Amino acid sequence: MPVEEVSWQTGGDPSGKRRSLMYRQLTETERYTLSVLKRQGCSFRCIARMLQRSPSTISREIRRNATVMQGKPRPLYVPSKAQEHANGRRRRSRQGKQHDLAVYAQVESLLAERQWSPEQITHQLRGQAGPSISHMTIYRHVRRDQRQGGGLYRHLRQGGKRRRKRTHGPEKRGKLADKPMIDSRPEAVEGRQEAGHWEGDTVMGATGERDCLLTLVERSTGLALVLKLPHRTVRAVNRAALHAIRTSKLPFATITWDNGTEFHGYRALEQAAGVRCYFAYPHHPWERGSNENFNGLLRQYFPKGKSLGRVRQADCDAVVAKLNQRPRKRYGFQTPEQRLQQYSGVLHLGL
């Protein structure tokens, strides 16, 4: 076990009685100071007094972490080596599981059933006065499970996917003259201080199929809607978007679309729904960061290359309900539904 010291404190008691017990390990800085003082010929008690430690702590530190040097009759205290010994002892003491099996069962449940990230799980359990488990401990548990042939890692957002460098050539999609670009959006949209400003895009499935998904994400709350489209056309996009605006009872003031041609019927949507539409620039995904981030979350349930032909609107509703109830780090681990309730006080999601 690492070198530890039992430090007694009075806690402000005028009687001076020692009441509280605190364990504190030697730090790397203290080890270097100890080495310097020892070379100057200071006694253990003198070193302990200068470091405000117990003499037995100094004696035990030198005895356990001194290094035997070739040609030297006595072990030498080398602070860098002493720190290595202490670190190694600390790692070996943590080889066993740090938490009960019930804690890991709760973690695995949130990971497998709700696909929450380890960091989201950590904050959720802490907020419920549950076990204090760090997200790094959860990652280690998942990787250990993977090495043993388990499948917990598949529930992580990125799973086992490897990153690749992205390149793109010249813009090949159709162009629409005089469409309102993102520069002309009101300042209120940029500030994310009011609900009703959305970002939209389409998500494709298998190559060559017509079925796709329309995603709409509210900028200030992160709340999302996912709509199944039979084909990626202006008509399908406008029909689904208009249906969502009229039936969801959510505030819609503006929509910032991707630069795809399926959104070129925006004028008809503006007239029918009373919203203002804007467009991001080609190959500028950060201009619709909320939407792009959500599409990444959605890919955990609808991976690239997988057919969407058998996906129904009920399937989309089930997935988006999970994501709207998932805590988000950028919102202080509130869920999008909680954020919307703060903005409007009322939540309706009936599509």
DOMAR-680600 format. One record per residue (C-alpha): x, y, z; residue number from 1. Coordinates in nm, 3 decimals. Last residue first. Layout:
# DOMAR-680600
rec X = X | Y = Y | Z = Z | k = NUM
...
This chain:
# DOMAR-680600
rec X = -4.653 | Y = 1.390 | Z = -3.334 | k = 351
rec X = -4.732 | Y = 1.443 | Z = -2.965 | k = 350
rec X = -4.428 | Y = 1.588 | Z = -2.791 | k = 349
rec X = -4.582 | Y = 1.850 | Z = -2.567 | k = 348
rec X = -4.383 | Y = 2.013 | Z = -2.284 | k = 347
rec X = -4.500 | Y = 2.317 | Z = -2.090 | k = 346
rec X = -4.303 | Y = 2.552 | Z = -1.865 | k = 345
rec X = -4.162 | Y = 2.726 | Z = -2.174 | k = 344
rec X = -3.792 | Y = 2.785 | Z = -2.120 | k = 343
rec X = -3.738 | Y = 2.578 | Z = -1.807 | k = 342
rec X = -3.954 | Y = 2.297 | Z = -1.944 | k = 341
rec X = -3.745 | Y = 2.304 | Z = -2.262 | k = 340
rec X = -3.425 | Y = 2.254 | Z = -2.064 | k = 339
rec X = -3.573 | Y = 1.963 | Z = -1.871 | k = 338
rec X = -3.675 | Y = 1.799 | Z = -2.199 | k = 337
rec X = -3.326 | Y = 1.855 | Z = -2.340 | k = 336
rec X = -3.179 | Y = 1.672 | Z = -2.038 | k = 335
rec X = -2.969 | Y = 1.850 | Z = -1.776 | k = 334
rec X = -2.610 | Y = 1.740 | Z = -1.738 | k = 333
rec X = -2.479 | Y = 2.097 | Z = -1.696 | k = 332
rec X = -2.624 | Y = 2.183 | Z = -2.036 | k = 331
rec X = -2.301 | Y = 2.118 | Z = -2.227 | k = 330
rec X = -2.270 | Y = 1.780 | Z = -2.053 | k = 329
rec X = -2.601 | Y = 1.653 | Z = -2.182 | k = 328
rec X = -2.837 | Y = 1.428 | Z = -1.984 | k = 327
rec X = -3.039 | Y = 1.183 | Z = -2.199 | k = 326
rec X = -3.417 | Y = 1.226 | Z = -2.192 | k = 325
rec X = -3.436 | Y = 1.384 | Z = -2.538 | k = 324
rec X = -3.209 | Y = 1.107 | Z = -2.666 | k = 323
rec X = -3.428 | Y = 0.829 | Z = -2.531 | k = 322
rec X = -3.745 | Y = 0.992 | Z = -2.665 | k = 321
rec X = -3.568 | Y = 1.036 | Z = -3.001 | k = 320
rec X = -3.512 | Y = 0.661 | Z = -3.022 | k = 319
rec X = -3.871 | Y = 0.564 | Z = -2.941 | k = 318
rec X = -4.012 | Y = 0.828 | Z = -3.177 | k = 317
rec X = -3.791 | Y = 0.706 | Z = -3.463 | k = 316
rec X = -3.909 | Y = 0.348 | Z = -3.414 | k = 315
rec X = -4.272 | Y = 0.465 | Z = -3.409 | k = 314
rec X = -4.206 | Y = 0.653 | Z = -3.735 | k = 313
rec X = -4.113 | Y = 0.323 | Z = -3.899 | k = 312
rec X = -3.776 | Y = 0.179 | Z = -3.996 | k = 311
rec X = -3.802 | Y = -0.111 | Z = -4.239 | k = 310
rec X = -3.646 | Y = 0.073 | Z = -4.533 | k = 309
rec X = -3.382 | Y = 0.246 | Z = -4.321 | k = 308
rec X = -3.104 | Y = 0.021 | Z = -4.449 | k = 307
rec X = -2.771 | Y = 0.026 | Z = -4.265 | k = 306
rec X = -2.484 | Y = 0.199 | Z = -4.444 | k = 305
rec X = -2.424 | Y = 0.447 | Z = -4.165 | k = 304
rec X = -2.558 | Y = 0.331 | Z = -3.831 | k = 303
rec X = -2.918 | Y = 0.402 | Z = -3.718 | k = 302
rec X = -2.917 | Y = 0.365 | Z = -3.339 | k = 301
rec X = -2.568 | Y = 0.494 | Z = -3.261 | k = 300
rec X = -2.603 | Y = 0.713 | Z = -3.568 | k = 299
rec X = -2.859 | Y = 0.922 | Z = -3.378 | k = 298
rec X = -2.592 | Y = 1.055 | Z = -3.143 | k = 297
rec X = -2.386 | Y = 1.172 | Z = -3.440 | k = 296
rec X = -2.694 | Y = 1.329 | Z = -3.592 | k = 295
rec X = -2.740 | Y = 1.514 | Z = -3.263 | k = 294
rec X = -2.393 | Y = 1.665 | Z = -3.285 | k = 293
rec X = -2.451 | Y = 1.774 | Z = -3.643 | k = 292
rec X = -2.781 | Y = 1.938 | Z = -3.549 | k = 291
rec X = -2.638 | Y = 2.130 | Z = -3.255 | k = 290
rec X = -2.332 | Y = 2.235 | Z = -3.456 | k = 289
rec X = -2.523 | Y = 2.383 | Z = -3.748 | k = 288
rec X = -2.260 | Y = 2.641 | Z = -3.843 | k = 287
rec X = -2.001 | Y = 2.381 | Z = -3.739 | k = 286
rec X = -2.100 | Y = 2.174 | Z = -4.044 | k = 285
rec X = -1.942 | Y = 2.429 | Z = -4.283 | k = 284
rec X = -1.893 | Y = 2.216 | Z = -4.596 | k = 283
rec X = -2.144 | Y = 2.422 | Z = -4.797 | k = 282
rec X = -2.264 | Y = 2.739 | Z = -4.619 | k = 281
rec X = -2.557 | Y = 2.713 | Z = -4.379 | k = 280
rec X = -2.904 | Y = 2.806 | Z = -4.500 | k = 279
rec X = -3.186 | Y = 3.012 | Z = -4.349 | k = 278
rec X = -3.562 | Y = 2.965 | Z = -4.314 | k = 277
rec X = -3.817 | Y = 3.192 | Z = -4.146 | k = 276
rec X = -4.131 | Y = 3.032 | Z = -4.006 | k = 275
rec X = -4.497 | Y = 3.115 | Z = -4.079 | k = 274
rec X = -4.596 | Y = 2.753 | Z = -4.142 | k = 273
rec X = -4.753 | Y = 2.761 | Z = -4.490 | k = 272
rec X = -4.571 | Y = 3.064 | Z = -4.632 | k = 271
rec X = -4.233 | Y = 2.967 | Z = -4.487 | k = 270
rec X = -4.274 | Y = 2.607 | Z = -4.602 | k = 269
rec X = -4.352 | Y = 2.721 | Z = -4.957 | k = 268
rec X = -4.041 | Y = 2.940 | Z = -4.955 | k = 267
rec X = -3.825 | Y = 2.656 | Z = -4.820 | k = 266
rec X = -3.872 | Y = 2.438 | Z = -5.126 | k = 265
rec X = -3.494 | Y = 2.424 | Z = -5.175 | k = 264
rec X = -3.453 | Y = 2.202 | Z = -4.871 | k = 263
rec X = -3.414 | Y = 1.876 | Z = -5.065 | k = 262
rec X = -3.133 | Y = 2.046 | Z = -5.260 | k = 261
rec X = -2.893 | Y = 2.007 | Z = -4.968 | k = 260
rec X = -2.724 | Y = 2.310 | Z = -4.804 | k = 259
rec X = -2.820 | Y = 2.214 | Z = -4.449 | k = 258
rec X = -3.109 | Y = 2.406 | Z = -4.306 | k = 257
rec X = -3.141 | Y = 2.676 | Z = -4.040 | k = 256
rec X = -3.501 | Y = 2.682 | Z = -3.918 | k = 255
rec X = -3.664 | Y = 2.988 | Z = -3.759 | k = 254
rec X = -3.960 | Y = 3.069 | Z = -3.532 | k = 253
rec X = -4.096 | Y = 2.730 | Z = -3.427 | k = 252
rec X = -4.225 | Y = 2.681 | Z = -3.070 | k = 251
rec X = -4.339 | Y = 2.325 | Z = -2.993 | k = 250
rec X = -4.703 | Y = 2.222 | Z = -3.023 | k = 249
rec X = -4.583 | Y = 1.902 | Z = -3.199 | k = 248
rec X = -4.877 | Y = 1.898 | Z = -3.441 | k = 247
rec X = -4.841 | Y = 2.202 | Z = -3.668 | k = 246
rec X = -4.462 | Y = 2.231 | Z = -3.679 | k = 245
rec X = -4.411 | Y = 1.856 | Z = -3.710 | k = 244
rec X = -4.664 | Y = 1.823 | Z = -3.994 | k = 243
rec X = -4.505 | Y = 2.118 | Z = -4.177 | k = 242
rec X = -4.161 | Y = 1.956 | Z = -4.146 | k = 241
rec X = -4.287 | Y = 1.621 | Z = -4.275 | k = 240
rec X = -4.471 | Y = 1.770 | Z = -4.577 | k = 239
rec X = -4.186 | Y = 2.008 | Z = -4.658 | k = 238
rec X = -3.922 | Y = 1.734 | Z = -4.647 | k = 237
rec X = -4.126 | Y = 1.489 | Z = -4.856 | k = 236
rec X = -4.204 | Y = 1.748 | Z = -5.125 | k = 235
rec X = -3.851 | Y = 1.878 | Z = -5.146 | k = 234
rec X = -3.718 | Y = 1.525 | Z = -5.196 | k = 233
rec X = -3.522 | Y = 1.263 | Z = -5.004 | k = 232
rec X = -3.768 | Y = 0.975 | Z = -5.019 | k = 231
rec X = -4.009 | Y = 0.788 | Z = -4.793 | k = 230
rec X = -3.921 | Y = 1.023 | Z = -4.505 | k = 229
rec X = -3.918 | Y = 0.922 | Z = -4.136 | k = 228
rec X = -3.921 | Y = 1.216 | Z = -3.896 | k = 227
rec X = -3.686 | Y = 1.273 | Z = -3.604 | k = 226
rec X = -3.752 | Y = 1.559 | Z = -3.361 | k = 225
rec X = -3.489 | Y = 1.699 | Z = -3.126 | k = 224
rec X = -3.458 | Y = 1.898 | Z = -2.803 | k = 223
rec X = -3.111 | Y = 2.051 | Z = -2.768 | k = 222
rec X = -3.254 | Y = 2.329 | Z = -2.549 | k = 221
rec X = -3.127 | Y = 2.653 | Z = -2.705 | k = 220
rec X = -3.072 | Y = 2.530 | Z = -3.062 | k = 219
rec X = -3.382 | Y = 2.316 | Z = -3.122 | k = 218
rec X = -3.288 | Y = 2.015 | Z = -3.335 | k = 217
rec X = -3.476 | Y = 1.889 | Z = -3.642 | k = 216
rec X = -3.379 | Y = 1.562 | Z = -3.809 | k = 215
rec X = -3.533 | Y = 1.429 | Z = -4.130 | k = 214
rec X = -3.469 | Y = 1.059 | Z = -4.185 | k = 213
rec X = -3.411 | Y = 0.865 | Z = -4.507 | k = 212
rec X = -3.569 | Y = 0.611 | Z = -4.741 | k = 211
rec X = -3.465 | Y = 0.633 | Z = -5.106 | k = 210
rec X = -3.209 | Y = 0.352 | Z = -5.115 | k = 209
rec X = -2.889 | Y = 0.365 | Z = -5.322 | k = 208
rec X = -2.640 | Y = 0.347 | Z = -5.036 | k = 207
rec X = -2.793 | Y = 0.229 | Z = -4.710 | k = 206
rec X = -2.921 | Y = 0.488 | Z = -4.464 | k = 205
rec X = -2.930 | Y = 0.864 | Z = -4.507 | k = 204
rec X = -2.977 | Y = 1.138 | Z = -4.247 | k = 203
rec X = -3.143 | Y = 1.464 | Z = -4.351 | k = 202
rec X = -3.077 | Y = 1.804 | Z = -4.195 | k = 201
rec X = -3.240 | Y = 2.073 | Z = -3.983 | k = 200
rec X = -3.148 | Y = 2.338 | Z = -3.725 | k = 199
rec X = -3.412 | Y = 2.504 | Z = -3.507 | k = 198
rec X = -3.486 | Y = 2.837 | Z = -3.338 | k = 197
rec X = -3.798 | Y = 2.826 | Z = -3.122 | k = 196
rec X = -3.663 | Y = 2.860 | Z = -2.768 | k = 195
rec X = -3.493 | Y = 3.177 | Z = -2.648 | k = 194
rec X = -3.144 | Y = 3.260 | Z = -2.524 | k = 193
rec X = -2.948 | Y = 3.067 | Z = -2.787 | k = 192
rec X = -2.750 | Y = 3.389 | Z = -2.856 | k = 191
rec X = -2.704 | Y = 3.322 | Z = -3.227 | k = 190
rec X = -3.077 | Y = 3.303 | Z = -3.291 | k = 189
rec X = -3.140 | Y = 3.627 | Z = -3.103 | k = 188
rec X = -2.888 | Y = 3.799 | Z = -3.331 | k = 187
rec X = -3.125 | Y = 3.759 | Z = -3.624 | k = 186
rec X = -3.010 | Y = 3.536 | Z = -3.913 | k = 185
rec X = -2.867 | Y = 3.714 | Z = -4.217 | k = 184
rec X = -2.526 | Y = 3.551 | Z = -4.200 | k = 183
rec X = -2.687 | Y = 3.206 | Z = -4.214 | k = 182
rec X = -2.778 | Y = 3.247 | Z = -4.578 | k = 181
rec X = -3.113 | Y = 3.348 | Z = -4.723 | k = 180
rec X = -3.155 | Y = 3.190 | Z = -5.070 | k = 179
rec X = -3.085 | Y = 3.430 | Z = -5.354 | k = 178
rec X = -2.997 | Y = 3.167 | Z = -5.612 | k = 177
rec X = -3.036 | Y = 2.795 | Z = -5.547 | k = 176
rec X = -2.745 | Y = 2.563 | Z = -5.619 | k = 175
rec X = -2.758 | Y = 2.194 | Z = -5.697 | k = 174
rec X = -2.514 | Y = 1.967 | Z = -5.520 | k = 173
rec X = -2.170 | Y = 1.896 | Z = -5.665 | k = 172
rec X = -1.953 | Y = 2.126 | Z = -5.450 | k = 171
rec X = -1.589 | Y = 2.069 | Z = -5.537 | k = 170
rec X = -1.398 | Y = 1.792 | Z = -5.364 | k = 169
rec X = -1.411 | Y = 1.671 | Z = -5.009 | k = 168
rec X = -1.163 | Y = 1.522 | Z = -4.767 | k = 167
rec X = -1.219 | Y = 1.346 | Z = -4.436 | k = 166
rec X = -0.943 | Y = 1.173 | Z = -4.245 | k = 165
rec X = -1.059 | Y = 0.856 | Z = -4.079 | k = 164
rec X = -1.153 | Y = 0.767 | Z = -3.722 | k = 163
rec X = -1.185 | Y = 0.406 | Z = -3.613 | k = 162
rec X = -1.516 | Y = 0.271 | Z = -3.490 | k = 161
rec X = -1.507 | Y = 0.031 | Z = -3.197 | k = 160
rec X = -1.808 | Y = 0.181 | Z = -3.029 | k = 159
rec X = -1.819 | Y = 0.553 | Z = -3.106 | k = 158
rec X = -2.122 | Y = 0.627 | Z = -2.890 | k = 157
rec X = -2.053 | Y = 0.349 | Z = -2.642 | k = 156
rec X = -2.308 | Y = 0.066 | Z = -2.651 | k = 155
rec X = -2.078 | Y = -0.156 | Z = -2.858 | k = 154
rec X = -1.820 | Y = -0.137 | Z = -2.578 | k = 153
rec X = -2.048 | Y = -0.345 | Z = -2.354 | k = 152
rec X = -2.008 | Y = -0.646 | Z = -2.586 | k = 151
rec X = -1.808 | Y = -0.892 | Z = -2.379 | k = 150
rec X = -1.518 | Y = -1.105 | Z = -2.505 | k = 149
rec X = -1.294 | Y = -1.080 | Z = -2.198 | k = 148
rec X = -1.094 | Y = -0.798 | Z = -2.356 | k = 147
rec X = -1.422 | Y = -0.613 | Z = -2.414 | k = 146
rec X = -1.526 | Y = -0.649 | Z = -2.048 | k = 145
rec X = -1.192 | Y = -0.501 | Z = -1.941 | k = 144
rec X = -1.250 | Y = -0.218 | Z = -2.187 | k = 143
rec X = -1.596 | Y = -0.151 | Z = -2.040 | k = 142
rec X = -1.471 | Y = -0.162 | Z = -1.680 | k = 141
rec X = -1.184 | Y = 0.072 | Z = -1.768 | k = 140
rec X = -1.432 | Y = 0.313 | Z = -1.928 | k = 139
rec X = -1.649 | Y = 0.299 | Z = -1.616 | k = 138
rec X = -1.349 | Y = 0.372 | Z = -1.393 | k = 137
rec X = -1.266 | Y = 0.667 | Z = -1.619 | k = 136
rec X = -1.622 | Y = 0.798 | Z = -1.578 | k = 135
rec X = -1.573 | Y = 0.810 | Z = -1.202 | k = 134
rec X = -1.787 | Y = 0.619 | Z = -0.954 | k = 133
rec X = -1.946 | Y = 0.784 | Z = -0.651 | k = 132
rec X = -2.237 | Y = 0.555 | Z = -0.563 | k = 131
rec X = -2.583 | Y = 0.710 | Z = -0.548 | k = 130
rec X = -2.693 | Y = 1.043 | Z = -0.409 | k = 129
rec X = -2.920 | Y = 1.076 | Z = -0.713 | k = 128
rec X = -2.702 | Y = 1.354 | Z = -0.854 | k = 127
rec X = -2.392 | Y = 1.137 | Z = -0.816 | k = 126
rec X = -2.556 | Y = 0.853 | Z = -1.007 | k = 125
rec X = -2.656 | Y = 1.087 | Z = -1.290 | k = 124
rec X = -2.318 | Y = 1.261 | Z = -1.296 | k = 123
rec X = -2.127 | Y = 0.935 | Z = -1.338 | k = 122
rec X = -2.373 | Y = 0.794 | Z = -1.592 | k = 121
rec X = -2.338 | Y = 1.105 | Z = -1.809 | k = 120
rec X = -1.959 | Y = 1.073 | Z = -1.797 | k = 119
rec X = -1.976 | Y = 0.705 | Z = -1.891 | k = 118
rec X = -2.195 | Y = 0.793 | Z = -2.194 | k = 117
rec X = -2.560 | Y = 0.697 | Z = -2.188 | k = 116
rec X = -2.675 | Y = 0.422 | Z = -2.424 | k = 115
rec X = -3.016 | Y = 0.399 | Z = -2.254 | k = 114
rec X = -3.055 | Y = 0.021 | Z = -2.216 | k = 113
rec X = -2.695 | Y = -0.097 | Z = -2.248 | k = 112
rec X = -2.511 | Y = 0.188 | Z = -2.074 | k = 111
rec X = -2.772 | Y = 0.260 | Z = -1.810 | k = 110
rec X = -2.799 | Y = -0.112 | Z = -1.729 | k = 109
rec X = -2.421 | Y = -0.163 | Z = -1.735 | k = 108
rec X = -2.377 | Y = 0.116 | Z = -1.478 | k = 107
rec X = -2.644 | Y = -0.030 | Z = -1.250 | k = 106
rec X = -2.481 | Y = -0.374 | Z = -1.273 | k = 105
rec X = -2.144 | Y = -0.214 | Z = -1.199 | k = 104
rec X = -2.286 | Y = -0.065 | Z = -0.881 | k = 103
rec X = -2.449 | Y = -0.395 | Z = -0.779 | k = 102
rec X = -2.115 | Y = -0.573 | Z = -0.826 | k = 101
rec X = -1.970 | Y = -0.356 | Z = -0.551 | k = 100
rec X = -1.710 | Y = -0.095 | Z = -0.632 | k = 99
rec X = -1.332 | Y = -0.062 | Z = -0.657 | k = 98
rec X = -1.275 | Y = -0.390 | Z = -0.840 | k = 97
rec X = -0.936 | Y = -0.542 | Z = -0.768 | k = 96
rec X = -0.617 | Y = -0.425 | Z = -0.936 | k = 95
rec X = -0.620 | Y = -0.100 | Z = -0.738 | k = 94
rec X = -0.348 | Y = -0.192 | Z = -0.486 | k = 93
rec X = -0.115 | Y = -0.278 | Z = -0.774 | k = 92
rec X = -0.152 | Y = 0.069 | Z = -0.916 | k = 91
rec X = -0.076 | Y = 0.235 | Z = -0.580 | k = 90
rec X = 0.235 | Y = 0.020 | Z = -0.527 | k = 89
rec X = 0.358 | Y = 0.116 | Z = -0.873 | k = 88
rec X = 0.303 | Y = 0.483 | Z = -0.802 | k = 87
rec X = 0.489 | Y = 0.458 | Z = -0.471 | k = 86
rec X = 0.785 | Y = 0.278 | Z = -0.630 | k = 85
rec X = 0.799 | Y = 0.531 | Z = -0.912 | k = 84
rec X = 0.790 | Y = 0.819 | Z = -0.660 | k = 83
rec X = 1.080 | Y = 0.663 | Z = -0.470 | k = 82
rec X = 1.274 | Y = 0.628 | Z = -0.795 | k = 81
rec X = 1.232 | Y = 1.000 | Z = -0.866 | k = 80
rec X = 1.317 | Y = 1.086 | Z = -0.504 | k = 79
rec X = 1.642 | Y = 0.881 | Z = -0.490 | k = 78
rec X = 1.700 | Y = 0.756 | Z = -0.133 | k = 77
rec X = 2.016 | Y = 0.548 | Z = -0.142 | k = 76
rec X = 2.047 | Y = 0.192 | Z = -0.011 | k = 75
rec X = 2.373 | Y = 0.122 | Z = 0.178 | k = 74
rec X = 2.704 | Y = -0.031 | Z = 0.072 | k = 73
rec X = 2.699 | Y = 0.130 | Z = -0.274 | k = 72
rec X = 2.867 | Y = -0.058 | Z = -0.558 | k = 71
rec X = 2.535 | Y = -0.118 | Z = -0.738 | k = 70
rec X = 2.262 | Y = 0.103 | Z = -0.598 | k = 69
rec X = 1.980 | Y = -0.034 | Z = -0.380 | k = 68
rec X = 1.695 | Y = 0.217 | Z = -0.398 | k = 67
rec X = 1.506 | Y = 0.358 | Z = -0.098 | k = 66
rec X = 1.127 | Y = 0.342 | Z = -0.118 | k = 65
rec X = 1.026 | Y = 0.125 | Z = 0.177 | k = 64
rec X = 1.287 | Y = 0.224 | Z = 0.439 | k = 63
rec X = 1.301 | Y = 0.590 | Z = 0.337 | k = 62
rec X = 0.921 | Y = 0.629 | Z = 0.348 | k = 61
rec X = 0.891 | Y = 0.434 | Z = 0.675 | k = 60
rec X = 1.141 | Y = 0.659 | Z = 0.852 | k = 59
rec X = 0.974 | Y = 0.974 | Z = 0.721 | k = 58
rec X = 0.628 | Y = 0.850 | Z = 0.826 | k = 57
rec X = 0.764 | Y = 0.744 | Z = 1.167 | k = 56
rec X = 0.890 | Y = 1.098 | Z = 1.220 | k = 55
rec X = 0.531 | Y = 1.225 | Z = 1.172 | k = 54
rec X = 0.492 | Y = 1.502 | Z = 0.920 | k = 53
rec X = 0.499 | Y = 1.879 | Z = 0.923 | k = 52
rec X = 0.760 | Y = 1.877 | Z = 0.643 | k = 51
rec X = 1.007 | Y = 2.080 | Z = 0.849 | k = 50
rec X = 0.925 | Y = 1.883 | Z = 1.169 | k = 49
rec X = 0.951 | Y = 1.549 | Z = 0.990 | k = 48
rec X = 1.289 | Y = 1.643 | Z = 0.844 | k = 47
rec X = 1.418 | Y = 1.740 | Z = 1.190 | k = 46
rec X = 1.278 | Y = 1.419 | Z = 1.343 | k = 45
rec X = 1.436 | Y = 1.206 | Z = 1.072 | k = 44
rec X = 1.772 | Y = 1.376 | Z = 1.129 | k = 43
rec X = 1.920 | Y = 1.632 | Z = 0.891 | k = 42
rec X = 2.251 | Y = 1.543 | Z = 0.728 | k = 41
rec X = 2.233 | Y = 1.781 | Z = 0.432 | k = 40
rec X = 2.176 | Y = 1.481 | Z = 0.205 | k = 39
rec X = 1.864 | Y = 1.398 | Z = 0.409 | k = 38
rec X = 1.733 | Y = 1.751 | Z = 0.370 | k = 37
rec X = 1.769 | Y = 1.735 | Z = -0.008 | k = 36
rec X = 1.603 | Y = 1.392 | Z = -0.031 | k = 35
rec X = 1.313 | Y = 1.496 | Z = 0.194 | k = 34
rec X = 1.254 | Y = 1.802 | Z = -0.023 | k = 33
rec X = 1.239 | Y = 1.580 | Z = -0.332 | k = 32
rec X = 0.995 | Y = 1.345 | Z = -0.158 | k = 31
rec X = 0.783 | Y = 1.637 | Z = -0.042 | k = 30
rec X = 0.748 | Y = 1.757 | Z = -0.399 | k = 29
rec X = 0.633 | Y = 1.410 | Z = -0.511 | k = 28
rec X = 0.365 | Y = 1.410 | Z = -0.243 | k = 27
rec X = 0.358 | Y = 1.199 | Z = 0.070 | k = 26
rec X = 0.018 | Y = 1.047 | Z = 0.130 | k = 25
rec X = -0.248 | Y = 1.199 | Z = 0.357 | k = 24
rec X = -0.486 | Y = 1.010 | Z = 0.583 | k = 23
rec X = -0.707 | Y = 1.222 | Z = 0.809 | k = 22
rec X = -0.839 | Y = 1.144 | Z = 1.158 | k = 21
rec X = -1.045 | Y = 1.387 | Z = 1.360 | k = 20
rec X = -1.052 | Y = 1.443 | Z = 1.739 | k = 19
rec X = -0.723 | Y = 1.548 | Z = 1.892 | k = 18
rec X = -0.804 | Y = 1.743 | Z = 2.203 | k = 17
rec X = -0.670 | Y = 2.097 | Z = 2.206 | k = 16
rec X = -0.920 | Y = 2.211 | Z = 2.467 | k = 15
rec X = -1.004 | Y = 2.507 | Z = 2.248 | k = 14
rec X = -1.148 | Y = 2.268 | Z = 1.982 | k = 13
rec X = -1.093 | Y = 2.433 | Z = 1.646 | k = 12
rec X = -1.081 | Y = 2.103 | Z = 1.453 | k = 11
rec X = -0.798 | Y = 1.970 | Z = 1.675 | k = 10
rec X = -0.634 | Y = 1.775 | Z = 1.395 | k = 9
rec X = -0.456 | Y = 1.442 | Z = 1.396 | k = 8
rec X = -0.268 | Y = 1.329 | Z = 1.086 | k = 7
rec X = -0.225 | Y = 0.956 | Z = 1.017 | k = 6
rec X = 0.033 | Y = 0.931 | Z = 0.742 | k = 5
rec X = 0.029 | Y = 0.718 | Z = 0.433 | k = 4
rec X = 0.292 | Y = 0.536 | Z = 0.228 | k = 3
rec X = 0.117 | Y = 0.360 | Z = -0.057 | k = 2
rec X = 0.000 | Y = 0.000 | Z = 0.000 | k = 1
